[in-house]
Each structure stands twice: as C-alpha cells, then as structure tokens.
Amino acid sequence: MSDSDGCIIQTNPAAREMFGYPEEELLGSKIEMLIPKRLRERHLRYRENYLAQPEKRPMGRGRNLLALSRNGRELQVDIGLSPIRDGNNLFILISFFDATQSRAAQLALQESEERLRLAEHAAGLGVFDRDLTSDTLHWDARSLEILGLAPDTQITYEKFLEITHPDDRASRLAALGRSLNPEGEGEYKAEFRIIRPNDGSVRWIASTGKVIFEQGQAVRIVGVMQDVTDQKAIESKLREQRTAMESLLKRQVAAQTASAIAHELNQPLAALSAYSEVALHELANIECPEKLSRALNRCVEQAHRAGKTLHELLEFLHRGDLLPEAMDINETVKEAIAIVQNDGYSGFHPKIELETDMPLVRANRLQVQKVLTNLIRNGVEAMQTGGVPAAEITVRVQTLRQKNMALVTIQDQGPGLDDDMAKRVFDPFFTTKTYGIGMGLAISRGLIEANGGELWADPVTGAGAVFHFTLPFAS
C-alpha cells in the first residue's frame, strides 16, 4: 500500500518475497523503486494521471508491465490498483501478480497459432467448425474463398448441401454418417465436387475432420478443406497417359510377338512352297496321279496364303502408329518419373540431370514416355531384387552435338549387366525376371528406332545397369 505521494506504507510477505526486499527497506520508499529505471519517469506521469481520477482498475490496460526486484532482475507482472479513502487521506492498494508463466504460455500460444496460420496458408487449407447441438456452422475466410462465397457470408449446412454437386451428395453424407457413429473413431474424410455460386465452376474438394463426442453423442466436428481440382486434373491426365501407354504396349507386344513368329515361320513356309513347286515341275515331265498334283498345288497355295496372312497381321498391328512431333524431352522425363511414382514405384530417389536450353526433339511423346517408364521400372525392380537400401536412379539428358541428337541416360544402382546379358537383353522373350515375358526392352528398342534414334546398354557389372538412347532434334 502507498500513500498519495507514492510512498510505501505497508507490505505483505508475498510482496517482500516477490521483490526480495526486507520490510524495513520498502517502508517509506517511493513506489518507483520497484520500477525499472528507464520506465520510472513514464510511471510518474501515469501515477499523477491516476491520482487525478482514482478508481479500481488494472494498471497499463493490457500492456506488458515490468517490475524490478532487489537483485536487478526484471519481472513480468500484472498490476491492479484499488483506491482507499480514510477521511481526507487517499491510499492506493497495489496488487502485483507474477505473469512470467502466463506470458510465456500466451507467447507459445500465439506462436503456435501463427505457425498454424502459416501452414494453412501454405497448404491452401480452409477451416470449418460445426456445432452439432445447435447446428451452427463456422467457416474461415479461406473456406469461403474455396467455396466461391463472399467474405463474411453466413452459410448454413443446408446451403452447403445445395452447392455440393448432386452426384456427390450421397457419398459425402455417407462419409459424414460413418464419422458420426460413436462406435467408430470419429474420423471424417471425403472428396466431393462443389458448384461455386460466384462463377458456376465445378471444383473438387478434399475434406478431413474430427468428430468430438460427449457421453456417446457427437456434439461437434472440426476439420479442414482443400481445393484439389488441379491435383485431380493431373491424376486424370496420368490415368489417360497410362491407359494410352498400356494400349501401345499391348499393340507393340502383339506386333513384336507376331514379328518373331513370322520370322520363324517365313523360312519353312518359303521352303515348303519352293519344294512343292520343284516337285510339281518334276511331275510335269512324267505321268502322275491327278490327286498328287492337286495336293502339291494346294501345298503351294496354302503356303502363299499363310505367308500373306502373316504379312497382313503385321500390317494391321503396325497400322495407326502415332505421329512424331516436336517435343520437350526434359518435360517428358519429368512426366515419366511422375507416372512411375504414381504407379506404386515410389521406393526410389530420382536424380534428374537435365541440360538447360535443350532444343526440341522430333519424336512421338507417348512412345518415348513408354520407353522411359519401362527403363525406370526395370531399374527399380532390379534394385529391389538386389536389396539396394538407398535406391537411386539417375536420368541424364544432354546434347550429342556431333550427331545433332539428344542423348538420354538411365542408370540404376542394381547388380548391372555382364557382357552376355548386354548382348541378349534386347532379344525378344529374353528375361531375367521370374514372371517377365522378355518383350519390354525389345519393344523399347523398336520404338526408339521408329523415332529415328538408337537404344543400347553398357555392359557394366556391380555399378548398376546403364541404358542410353538418342533422339533427333526437331530442327
């Protein structure tokens, strides 16, 4: 307690312990002795203003206040002032509260909230909070922006259902119903489309939340939402590319298989035809049964027919080959790696070394993409089979100026290829895989050669398999 002149006239044990003073040093001293020196002049003005209109109130009105202990340590405090009148005398009861812990907790909370805001902003997340007991719904500014609503729009749950795409309402309600089941874990997760009221556009929303239960009843659901339309578009593009590559692969497998079979059959068919014609020629000079002559003629006809059928089959399988175009090989490499990772081959680290300002190459993008994905997948599978712990695949793109071509190199860290494997690895039906059919590399070489390039392997063991292919520049 102090008098109207600011002199301390009474203290309690808690004050003496807080500031570290014995009572005799405090009594009769100015209250400013408990204020840091740099703040004392300002405190005198505050004290004069307070004495002009004394009332019960906190000092500083929410500011961070500091007090000074006997050992010179500054204390974070909250201060309360209460005037007491005794006749014409005015006394001020001053209450000090140590605010060190509460300020630290408040600062930690502020920092946590700031980190949360930064995370929400970086991830583009909107936050929603639905009170299930009163059926009130709160959206933050980012959520309203995602939904295509003006700031400060009051939106009810019914209104939210209206902007949900009609085809997705049932599945979203089913996901919500599962999360509200008290026998579950209260996890809410849904992907659905909305029709934005501001521009009529259709957007994909991914929403995740947590249901809070009290006495077995769902009372609240809090969660976040994110616009994933662009991600969905990328996934759709990858699916289309994968479907196109699978179709290309099937056609190429059929073509390569038919070519291999045709290569094996053409020679005996030609021999059969030739032998039959020689026999017919010899029989023409002598009398022979008509039945034998007719049978030999049929042999020649059927041999020609079989050969023609094989050629027609090959023409059909090669029909509709995709046309080449001027394409960015660097972008195609990135797309191929994304396709491989999206197909579940994520247990590797891609090391991409691309040459800047690389001229466009002339090739079919889908076919080159197929070759790249096949070589990268082979590398991943080889490293998995070999038990490589830190699987890394290097994809390098550079210029072969002497040939005016782009050179692409794919290197894994698997067991590699010996001389014999390097010679046979492109042969149809040759494979080192347990369940492989041995057509992937044969098809890859055929696709690269169809685009005017070459594909080959380096015979290196113990340092990983190394494959190279070239493509001509569009210019």
CORSUL-V39044 format. One record per residue. SS is DSSP state (helix for helix, strand for strand, loop for the rest). PHI is phi in radians with two decimals (NA if undefined). PSI is psi in whole degrees, -180 to 180 (* if undefined). Layout:
BEGIN
ss=<SS	SS>
phi=<PHI	PHI>
psi=<PSI	PSI>
END
This chain:
BEGIN
ss=<loop	strand	strand	loop	loop	loop	strand	strand	loop	loop	loop	loop	helix	helix	helix	helix	helix	helix	helix	loop	loop	loop	helix	helix	helix	helix	loop	loop	loop	strand	helix	helix	helix	helix	loop	loop	helix	helix	helix	helix	helix	helix	helix	helix	helix	helix	helix	helix	helix	helix	helix	helix	loop	loop	loop	loop	strand	strand	loop	loop	loop	loop	loop	loop	strand	strand	strand	strand	loop	loop	loop	loop	loop	strand	strand	strand	strand	strand	strand	strand	strand	strand	strand	strand	strand	strand	loop	loop	strand	strand	strand	strand	strand	strand	strand	strand	strand	strand	loop	helix	helix	helix	helix	helix	helix	helix	helix	helix	helix	helix	helix	helix	helix	helix	helix	helix	helix	helix	helix	helix	helix	helix	helix	loop	strand	strand	strand	strand	strand	strand	strand	loop	loop	loop	loop	strand	strand	strand	strand	loop	helix	helix	helix	helix	helix	helix	helix	loop	loop	loop	loop	loop	loop	loop	loop	loop	helix	helix	helix	helix	helix	helix	helix	strand	loop	helix	helix	helix	helix	helix	helix	helix	helix	helix	helix	helix	helix	helix	helix	loop	loop	loop	loop	loop	loop	loop	strand	strand	strand	strand	strand	strand	strand	strand	strand	loop	loop	loop	loop	loop	loop	strand	strand	strand	strand	strand	strand	strand	strand	strand	strand	strand	strand	strand	loop	loop	strand	strand	strand	strand	strand	strand	strand	strand	strand	strand	strand	loop	helix	helix	helix	helix	helix	helix	helix	helix	helix	helix	helix	helix	helix	helix	helix	helix	helix	helix	helix	helix	helix	helix	helix	helix	helix	helix	helix	helix	helix	helix	helix	helix	helix	helix	helix	helix	helix	helix	helix	helix	helix	helix	helix	helix	helix	helix	helix	helix	helix	helix	helix	helix	helix	helix	helix	loop	loop	loop	loop	loop	loop	helix	helix	helix	helix	helix	helix	helix	helix	helix	helix	helix	helix	helix	helix	helix	helix	helix	helix	helix	helix	helix	helix	helix	helix	helix	helix	helix	helix	helix	loop	loop	loop	loop	loop	loop	strand	strand	strand	loop	helix	helix	helix	helix	helix	helix	helix	helix	helix	helix	helix	helix	helix	helix	loop	loop	loop	loop	loop	loop	strand	strand	strand	strand	strand	loop	loop	loop	loop	loop	loop	loop	strand	strand	strand	loop	helix	helix	helix	helix	helix	helix	helix	helix	helix	helix	helix	helix	helix	helix	helix	helix	helix	helix	helix	helix	helix	loop	loop	loop	loop	loop	loop	strand	strand	strand	strand	strand	strand	strand	strand	strand	loop	loop	loop	loop	strand	strand	strand	strand	strand	strand	strand	loop	loop	loop	loop	strand	loop	loop	helix	helix	helix	helix	helix	helix	loop	loop	loop	loop	loop	loop	loop	loop	loop	loop	loop	loop	loop	loop	loop	helix	helix	helix	helix	helix	helix	helix	helix	helix	helix	helix	loop	loop	loop	loop	strand	strand	strand	strand	loop	loop	strand	loop	loop	loop	loop	strand	strand	strand	strand	strand	strand	strand	strand	loop	loop>
phi=<NA	-2.21	-1.57	-1.19	-1.57	1.49	-1.60	-1.33	-2.05	-2.82	-2.39	-1.96	-1.02	-1.12	-1.15	-1.13	-1.21	-1.07	-1.65	1.38	-1.83	-1.31	-1.04	-1.13	-1.38	-1.46	-1.09	1.50	-1.48	-1.23	-1.08	-1.15	-1.14	-1.64	-1.99	-0.92	-0.96	-1.18	-1.88	-1.20	-1.09	-1.14	-1.13	-1.05	-1.16	-1.05	-1.14	-1.11	-1.12	-1.17	-1.13	-1.21	-2.57	-1.23	-2.75	-1.37	-2.91	-1.32	-1.54	1.58	0.85	1.57	-1.37	-1.39	-1.74	-2.18	-2.15	-2.08	-1.53	-1.10	-1.51	1.52	-1.44	-1.49	-1.94	-1.43	-2.39	-1.91	-2.20	-2.03	-2.03	-2.37	-1.32	-2.28	-1.86	-2.26	1.20	-1.57	-1.59	-2.03	-2.12	-2.08	-1.54	-1.93	-1.91	-1.80	-2.14	-1.20	-1.85	-1.03	-1.19	-1.16	-1.16	-1.10	-1.13	-1.14	-1.12	-1.09	-1.13	-1.09	-1.13	-1.11	-1.12	-1.16	-1.10	-1.09	-1.10	-1.12	-1.11	-1.08	-1.17	-1.11	-1.54	1.19	-1.54	-1.89	-1.95	-2.27	-2.52	-2.01	-1.50	-1.32	-1.34	-1.77	0.98	-1.77	-2.31	-2.04	-2.09	-1.45	-1.07	-1.16	-1.06	-1.08	-1.13	-1.06	-1.38	1.35	-2.00	-1.19	-1.00	1.16	-1.20	-1.57	-2.07	-1.54	-1.12	-1.12	-1.14	-1.08	-1.09	-1.14	-1.50	-1.23	-1.01	-0.95	-1.27	-1.93	-1.12	-1.12	-1.18	-1.21	-1.13	-1.14	-1.12	-1.15	-1.05	-1.12	-1.22	-1.48	-1.26	-1.12	-1.46	-1.62	-1.72	1.27	-1.56	-1.92	-2.60	-2.70	-2.16	-2.69	-1.80	-2.20	-1.96	-1.20	-1.15	-1.31	-2.35	1.29	-1.33	-1.71	-2.22	-1.57	-2.11	-1.88	-2.23	-2.33	-2.69	-2.32	-1.63	-1.80	-1.94	-2.31	0.95	1.37	-2.02	-1.29	-2.00	-2.80	-2.34	-2.13	-2.88	-2.25	-2.38	-2.52	-1.40	-2.01	-1.05	-1.11	-1.09	-1.10	-1.12	-1.13	-1.07	-1.12	-1.12	-1.11	-1.11	-1.11	-1.13	-1.14	-1.11	-1.14	-1.20	-1.13	-1.12	-1.09	-1.09	-1.04	-1.14	-1.24	-1.06	-1.08	-1.15	-1.15	-1.11	-1.11	-1.11	-1.11	-1.15	-1.08	-1.09	-1.31	-1.58	-1.02	-1.14	-1.13	-1.15	-1.13	-1.13	-1.03	-1.14	-1.15	-1.08	-1.13	-1.19	-1.11	-1.09	-1.10	-1.09	-1.22	-1.24	-1.16	-1.55	-2.33	-1.39	-2.49	-1.04	-1.06	-1.09	-1.17	-1.10	-1.12	-1.13	-1.17	-1.07	-1.11	-1.04	-1.10	-1.09	-1.20	-1.11	-1.11	-1.13	-1.10	-1.11	-1.10	-1.09	-1.07	-1.15	-1.12	-1.10	-1.12	-1.09	-1.13	-1.19	-1.56	-1.19	1.37	-1.03	-1.23	-1.40	-1.28	-2.62	-1.36	-2.39	-1.54	-1.17	-1.10	-1.17	-1.15	-1.08	-1.09	-1.11	-1.11	-1.11	-1.10	-1.12	-1.09	-1.14	-1.24	-1.49	1.76	-1.58	-1.74	-1.48	-2.59	-1.89	-1.39	-1.89	-1.80	-2.10	-1.88	-1.48	-1.28	0.98	-1.23	-1.08	-1.19	-1.77	-1.85	-2.89	-1.51	-1.04	-1.11	-1.19	-1.15	-1.06	-1.11	-1.09	-1.08	-1.12	-1.15	-1.19	-1.19	-1.08	-1.03	-1.13	-1.09	-1.13	-1.13	-1.23	-1.13	-1.12	-1.43	1.17	-1.25	-1.27	-1.94	-1.24	-2.32	-2.09	-1.72	-2.08	-2.08	-2.14	-2.58	-1.76	-1.73	-1.13	-1.15	-1.89	0.96	-2.41	-1.64	-2.00	-1.99	-2.11	-2.12	-2.28	-1.85	-2.04	-1.44	-1.24	1.46	-2.15	-1.52	-1.05	-1.16	-1.15	-1.09	-1.33	-1.79	-1.10	-1.66	-1.28	-1.04	1.28	-1.58	-2.60	-1.85	-1.57	-1.10	-2.00	-1.43	-1.88	1.30	-1.96	-1.04	-1.28	-1.09	-1.16	-1.04	-1.10	-1.06	-1.19	-1.15	-1.14	-1.14	-1.71	1.49	-2.10	-2.29	-2.29	-2.59	-2.16	-1.58	-1.37	-2.24	-1.86	1.48	-2.06	1.59	-1.40	-2.19	-2.05	-2.23	-2.56	-2.02	-2.48	-1.30	-1.29	-1.14	-1.42>
psi=<141	160	-174	-17	1	16	138	127	-12	143	160	167	-36	-39	-43	-37	-40	-45	-14	21	145	158	-38	-26	-26	-42	131	-11	155	146	-22	-15	-20	10	136	142	-40	-15	-2	-41	-41	-38	-35	-41	-42	-42	-40	-43	-38	-42	-26	-28	74	136	163	117	163	148	138	-19	61	-2	161	112	148	141	164	126	172	-32	9	4	133	134	137	123	157	142	133	138	133	115	142	125	136	89	-123	-3	141	126	151	120	119	123	123	133	124	114	14	-51	-42	-37	-40	-42	-40	-42	-42	-39	-43	-43	-40	-44	-38	-42	-40	-43	-41	-42	-43	-42	-44	-40	-5	33	141	147	137	154	115	121	110	-20	-40	-5	40	149	129	132	141	176	-39	-39	-45	-38	-43	-41	-6	33	152	152	147	15	133	111	128	169	-35	-40	-38	-40	-34	-37	-8	138	133	-35	-15	-2	-43	-45	-36	-41	-35	-41	-40	-42	-40	-39	-27	-4	117	-16	-9	-165	2	20	125	127	126	149	129	168	151	160	108	127	-28	-30	-1	6	152	126	146	134	132	126	135	138	176	131	135	129	145	119	42	6	136	122	-18	148	126	137	-174	159	154	140	114	26	-46	-41	-41	-38	-41	-44	-41	-41	-42	-40	-42	-43	-39	-42	-42	-40	-37	-40	-43	-42	-46	-43	-40	-38	-45	-43	-45	-40	-46	-38	-43	-43	-42	-39	-39	-30	-27	-44	-51	-33	-41	-41	-42	-44	-44	-46	-40	-40	-38	-43	-42	-40	-41	-37	-20	-24	-6	164	132	159	138	-33	-40	-42	-42	-39	-41	-39	-40	-37	-46	-45	-44	-36	-44	-40	-43	-43	-43	-40	-42	-44	-40	-39	-44	-41	-41	-43	-31	-6	145	21	142	144	147	162	165	119	155	109	-31	-44	-36	-37	-46	-42	-41	-42	-41	-40	-44	-46	-36	-21	7	-2	65	-3	43	160	115	127	106	123	99	141	127	156	32	128	159	144	160	109	170	121	-45	-41	-42	-40	-40	-42	-46	-47	-36	-45	-39	-44	-41	-41	-43	-45	-37	-40	-37	-43	-38	-2	34	122	-44	79	123	134	126	129	117	136	127	173	133	88	-35	-24	-4	48	161	140	125	129	132	121	130	-175	29	-161	-17	-172	135	179	-43	-43	-39	-32	-32	-10	-23	2	139	138	5	126	150	1	150	-41	18	159	-6	30	-16	-50	-34	-43	-43	-44	-43	-39	-43	-43	-34	-23	14	17	-170	151	128	168	147	129	87	126	145	-13	16	156	140	119	143	147	153	155	142	148	149	-29	*>
END
